[in-house]
């Protein structure tokens, strides 16, 4: 099918070139602020020559892209009859360099002539617009054909009655108010800057003519019905009730066909369907006739839903949980703004995201051309489709709300046939939000076959209170990742935006001089390391919090935003793409249950329905499951905590070492599970598989292939499939550990923490004038200095399995971090303070008996570190001067000794 569709596209492109009138022109686009690799490939006689509508194709067509006449105006009611003073390259928005105008106009006229090919005689002629921003009026030979409002949807006119022999005139008048009116416009602003971008006004998608029969097909609504083994097809036409016939083809061979009537759904059988997915984006061809009108199309067979899998509600693709690892794709170009310079450029962005290992793209408050969706379908990227927002920061008028709802309906209706779209997102961070619950229900009624996310980022910004409607709970967290809420029994959990890591690349930035990112990094290596660091935190959220999808900001820089994998001009890769792909693949492997976090503490949560509050623990050497919660005692929590180690008999598998009995591992003996230090390597080695119940992970014994770790009447055994609840019982969620500290501190004792970095071992951690630092302090120092360097170990204020450090000489005051700097402060009772003052003790990063590293609980990749006498929380790949470096491990390792101050 793919090769056939490619051939069809090439043929149609050749026909379009042959039919396009080529007139001599001295027109040249203006130089853009940044040139992409495709800027100079743009043809001024036949730009974007590809057939623009891959899901409803006709063999004959004529592109009207190219140089048109142009003029600003204050009056759109009297179309011009003479020559207009300027030229514009259609279909690039007028503010773009490629258009040749490169400025905004509120009102404007476009004009050109065309000739209908003689071979079209006796047929109707359709004038098609891919999209015009925002209101348009169209005249052919002085006849007003109609007015269209809406910047993101295609529309057409039957111009047959307005045509004349020979040359014909077309005039398009456009009103583009941008943010001076309440219209759906996404991130366009007249006063661009920051996260708001240059407008994209006027004609911004292909304009073309095509001949049809007097009764013709206008749209193919394709809804794959995997459960029924067929395609539910509605052929929309210029007249309902017409006889239609459809054929489904694979590799050029008809595999199913059926007849029906236009305007009414009927089913075409697709036997033994090959299902579309990111791993196998297989597409079927579609051939439909209505009388003598014939069109081509395509579709993918796939189902979208949600199900309780592995103890969490998950979105499903073809009945399986497929983690949606995505990017925030805004679809802007420095030369063409809303319009990619060429189809190769359009494809490039999606190809690069796919190559980086992403499975999804969130199309952010913009609706792309049909060809963009074709490439997403073909390449295999799930799409979360945003509705372009009304203006943020103000309540829309009743007129604005009506416009929004009208365009929302058209977006859903006109994109139902897109295979890759798996989720609709009406609102973003509350921008222009109104009646969100009703709107979510409206979208679901328009398209029950996909998930609906009422508001991405409903935990922040301008968002109204969450009405609870829709299928999704969506948080935003920068830099993150993190979530503020949990999935429910009706709504899955996703992280709609995180990341935003930036890097300056001189010579490849928008020339405003106001570039920014949520966190700046100094080098490509540091940027890559930081990306890997934050993204590596996703597995804990997937297994522990039920996260089902995440969106990184963003694939490319966009104007002032410099937080892309690529620069805005697509000329420079800002990260090491091989490393990015590797960490992305680890996230996906963790999500499907095949990769576990080596060297980390985990707990095994039961996934069997009604038993999900139970965890695997050992008692007297025997493994069982038991109810554990925040109030459980220390012994129980530690018994339920294990280190993930490389498999003792196979390093591609795993072994699980007891947290509180070092050197003892979970092992099988006569099929029962124990902890023991004398087990054979194979008996203590388990190999991962995707959870047998459809979520989580299942653990197969290396010693007994085919036998899986399962719980049975609270006991833990190896077993084969016995039916009943076996698949649930043999599926586990390996979640963040109940006991968060991997090393022990003595609660209630006074301790001093000595520097271990060679050359500085006479220095200790102390507070002075409220700030933490290191100084040379010993038994001969003053009492005040010794007390400043002594801290009473307390159970963590935010987490009892971690620790807080109370000042010896200022009772009630604790070490906490604020803006990364460690300092002494009084407990103000807030959740933020409790987290900032809680540190998990971990095995020393630089090793050494009696040493310890102190990990921030709310910044889990950050450790207490000294740098130039000052003390911070620091991370390996961070943007701060005190992050990383050759001495990082030594600087974050402290000798835990009796307090110098008593």
C-alpha positions, 0 to 999 in steps of 0.5 A: 500500500505504501509504495502504491500511495507513493506512486499515486502521489508522484503521478498526481504531482506530475499532473498538477505541474502539467496543469498549473499555469506557469507565468513568468515572474520576477518574484522572489521570497524575502530572506527569512530571519533563519533559513531552513535546509528547504528554504531555497527549495521552494518553487515560486511557480509550483510550491507544495506540489503534492496532492494536498488531501491524501485521504480523499484523492482524485486523479485530476486536479490543478494547483493554484499555489504560486504567485498571486497579486496582493493588496491590503484593504480596509473594505472586504465588501468590494473586490478589486477589479484591477491589478493589485500592487504587490505579489504574494506566494501562496500558500505561505502566511503573509507574515512569513518571509516565504510569502514575500510580504513579511508583515501583518495586515488585518484585511487583505485581498488576493487575486489571480487568474486561471484557466480550466483545462479543456478535458474537464468540460462537462463536469463540475469544478470544485475550488478547494482551500486547505485553510485560510486564517481567519475569515475569507470571502471568495469571488470568481469572475465577480460572483461571491461564492461565500464567506468562511470563518475558521482558520484550521479547516478545509472548505470548498465551493462549486464554482461551475456556474461562475466560470467562463471560457478562457481566463477566469479571475479569482479574488479572496478577501481575508480578515485576520484580526489575530488577538484583537478578536475572540477567535481560535488562534493558538499562540499567534499574537500581534505583539509576539514574544516569549511563548507567543509567536508571530501571526500566520494570516491569510491563505496558509494551505494549498488552494486547488481545483478539481473536476467532479461529477454533478453528484460527488464525494466530499469526505470519507469518514473511516472508523476502524472497528477491530472488534467487528473485523471491519471498517465502519465507513460513511461516505459523505457526498454532495447529495445523501442517499446515493449508492456507493461502493467501497473496496479495501486493498492491501498490496493492490489486492482487494481484501474486502468490499461492500455497498451502501448509501452516502451519508449512512455508515456501513461496514466493509469487512477487513478479515484478519486485519493487520493492526496499525501501531507505532511499531507497525504503522500498516495502512490499507488502501481504500477505493470508493465510487458513487455513480461515476465519481471515484476517489481513493483513500487510506486508513489504519485498523486500530482500536483506542480505549482504556482498561484497568491493567496492572492495577492502574487505569491505562489507555489502550491501543489495540487492547494493549497499554502502549506508553505515549512518549511524546513531544510538544510539536508546535508546527512553526517554521522560521521561513514559513511560520505555520506552513512548512517550506516543503513536504520534505520539511513537513515529513522531516520533523516527524521522522526525527521524532520517530527516530528519537524513539518517541511514540506520540506527538502532541500537536499543540494548539494548532491543526495541521494540514492533511499531509502532516497527518498522512506522515504521522499515520505512515510513520507511526506516531500517535497524535494527541490533537489540541484545539487551537485556543482562544486568547489566554488571560481573558474571558471570551465573549459569547461570540468568541465562545460560539466561534470556538465551539463551531470550529471545535466541531469542525476539527473533530468532524473533519479529522475523524478519519485520521488513524494516528489521532488517539486523543482530543484536547479541547483546552490547554492550561485553561486558556480561553476555557469555558464550560469545560465539562460540557465541552468534553462531553460534546467532543466525546459525543462527536467522536466516541472512538477516542479519548478526550482530555478536557484540559491539558495542564488542568493543575495550573495556570488559567485552568478552571476547577477540574469538572471530572469529565473526559477520560484523562487527568493531565498535569503540567510540571516544569522542569519535572517530570512529576504529577500532582494527582493520581489516575482514577477508575474512569480517567487515565493519568498523563503528564501533558508537558515537562522539560523545556531544557535550553541551550544557546546556539549562536547564529541559529536563534530567532533575532529578537535577543529575548531567548529563554528556556525553563532551564539553561544548559551550557553545552550539548553534552550537559543538555543531553545528560540533563535530558537523560536525567529527568526523563529517566525519572519517568519509569518511577511515575509509570510504575508508582503513580500510574502515569500513562503518557508524557510530553517533552517540550519540545522537538525544535526551538520556536522563536524565543523558545530555545528548548528544542532537540533541534534549533529553530532552523532545523540546522543543528542537533542540540543533543546527542541523539543516540543517547536521547534514543537510548533513554527513551527506549529505556522508558518504553521498556520500563513501561512495558515491564521488560526493563527494571531500574538497576541499582535502585530500591523497589517494592513489589505491589500486587496487581490482582484486583481488590489486593492492590494494597498488598506488597511482597515482603519477607518474614523469617526468611519466607516471602509473603504478601501483606498490606502495607501503607504509610502507617506501617512500621519500619521493619515491615517497610524494610522487609518489603524493599529490595535492591534491583541487581543484575541477574546472578546467573544472567546479567540480562535478567535480574536478582533482588537483594534484601534491603535490610539483609544485605547479601540475601536474595529472593530465591526459589526452593521447591517452588516456594520463594524465600530470601537466602544468601546461599541460593544457586545463582539461577534460583535467585535470577528472574527474567522480565516479561510484559505483565501477563495481565496486560500491565506491570511486569511478570518475572520468569524463573531462570532456574525453571523456565515457564514458571513465574513469580506469583502470590497465592493465599498471601504466600509467594511461589513459582507457578505455571498458568493454572487459570483463574486469577493466575495472570493477575497474581503473576503480574507485579508493579515494581514501584518506588520502595516503601523504605526510601533510604538505602543507608541508615542513620541513627535517629535521635543521635547527634552526628557530624558529616565530614568531607571526604574529597581528597585534600579537604577531609579536615572540613565538616558540614556546618551552618553559619549565619543561617547558611550551610557551608564547610569549615575546618572544625575539630575537637579543639574548635569553639563550642559554637563551631562544634555545635553548628557542625552537629545535627540531631538525626530525625525521621524525615519530616516529609517521609519517615524512611528518610531523615531530617537534620535538626540543628543541635544549638537551634532546636526546631530549626532544620537544614533545608534547601531553597534555590538549591542552597542549603540553609538552616530554617525554622519549620513553618509547617508547610509541605514545601518545607518538609520536603526541602528538609528531608533527605534520603540516606544512600550508599556513598557515591564515592564508597568508603566504610562509614560514609553516606550520601544524602539525596533530596527527596523532592529533587531525587537526582540531587545530592547534598554537595559542597562546592567552594566551601558552600553547600548545595543540592546538586546533580550530575547534569544540571545547569548550575555552576555547582552541578556535576564535575569530576569531583561530584561523587566525592563531594556528595559523599560524607563521613557520618561520625559522632557529633562534635558538639554533643 
